[in-house]
Amino acid sequence: MYRILKPLLFCLPAETAHRLTLSALKYTPSALLPQFGFASPSLKVTLWGRHFPNPVGLAAGFDKNAESLNGLFHLGFGFIEAGTVTVKPQAGNPRPRVFRAPQYNAVINRMGFPNCGVAVFKDNLRKFLEKKPRPMGVLGLNIGMNKDQTEPAKDYTALVRSLAPMADYLTINISSPNTPGLRNLQEKGPLTDLLTAVLAERKASCGEFPPPLFVKLAPDLTDQQIDDIASVLLSLKIDGVILGNTTLSRPDHLPADFREQKGGLSGAPLTDLSTAVIRRFYTVTKGQIPIIGVGGIGNAQEAYAKIRAGASLVQLYSNLIFQGPSLPSMINAGLVDLLRRDGFNHISEAVGADHREILENTNNVQLA
Ligand SMILES: Cc1cc2nc3c(=O)[nH]c(=O)nc-3n(C[C@H](O)[C@H](O)[C@H](O)COP(=O)(O)O)c2cc1C
């Protein structure tokens, strides 16, 4: 089916195609939605007391206003991250601001958090959460600050206060390249201050059962920055980390007219870079903070590489555009084969497997 739809969608500007997709998922009755689920006991993950039917999630940015969650869960995702939502509605950057390079499975966007604001977001969420039966899967909410906010902690704490009761987890997005100054919040001092304020707010507003809190980082961090951030997240006992957002880098092989677009690059050219950041982060934290790996995943092998590098769960966005709605279930089916190939009974056994293999090889060399 997607083979027929794809050429039509690719005739349209990227955002128009996206809007059509969201509307189709929003207005099609559940009974008529295609079911792409793939279930296997070896893929079920329990983390932070949350039950993920499978480890493949939809990354933030696809459903910014939480308006098409029911339809998106029908595509077989184990979890969906809605947002990024900001306190006030905002229009984002002028269009065009999303660019596709289908022959490279790559996207550049400079959207700048266009969204309807937290009030509409909450209305949409309420409608979804009241739905009976609610589709299986975990719902994360990704929060960001308005472009004109000069005191970031004010927006983030307001959003935690407002959204925590509705979230299975919350993600602090400090890594979009399209909001001026946002990525500076990844520096040690500002990061510590922001997360301390957010954690205090979560404690004050959520009582006994607060949702786990994740931080979403850029893939463009130096090793030193990764080490610094890891020490902050460990000392503040942050529950999880999402690695990562889009990149400002531009591999040489991309065509000039595409790579010259300003914004964050995602899709295939990001695959190895994001896996390298996951590997580094897992090493410096000794696997103590669960990682959600995201960046360029387009097949089971690429998802599995991130899991072996240290990711407990994965997410994707760009390749859904290029490969269509069956992608999450294709990846899940492929993961089951890869686990079997490597002699693992369950996905959790594969998390960080590369690191253990390196250690075993080193020990064997020392013994020989
Ligand atoms: C058009 C577009 C919009 C995005 N918007 C957001 C966003 O609002 N918040 C966010 O945290 N990430 C956003 N992202 C980043 C994705 O969540 C993801 O981290 C990144 O695209 C890498 O994954 P991928 O290569 O599978 O797309 C966006 C990505 C794209 C392509």
The ligand as a Gaussian input file, in Angstrom:
#p B3LYP/6-31G(d) Opt

LIG

0 1
 C       10.803000      16.924000      11.024000
 C       11.405000      16.567000      12.352000
 C       10.933000      17.202000      13.501000
 C       11.482000      16.873000      14.748000
 N       10.983000      17.481000      15.876000
 C       11.469000      17.124000      17.093000
 C       10.917000      17.667000      18.278000
 O        9.963000      18.452000      18.261000
 N       11.464000      17.296000      19.469000
 C       12.504000      16.393000      19.559000
 O       12.949000      16.081000      20.661000
 N       13.029000      15.850000      18.436000
 C       12.533000      16.180000      17.232000
 N       13.057000      15.614000      16.099000
 C       14.204000      14.686000      16.223000
 C       13.773000      13.220000      16.281000
 O       12.984000      12.966000      17.413000
 C       15.013000      12.291000      16.306000
 O       15.716000      12.520000      17.494000
 C       15.939000      12.521000      15.122000
 O       15.208000      12.806000      13.956000
 C       16.833000      11.333000      14.849000
 O       16.082000      10.178000      14.562000
 P       15.796000       9.687000      13.047000
 O       17.108000       9.689000      12.345000
 O       15.186000       8.331000      13.202000
 O       14.855000      10.671000      12.468000
 C       12.529000      15.914000      14.846000
 C       12.972000      15.292000      13.679000
 C       12.433000      15.590000      12.452000
 C       12.945000      14.886000      11.228000

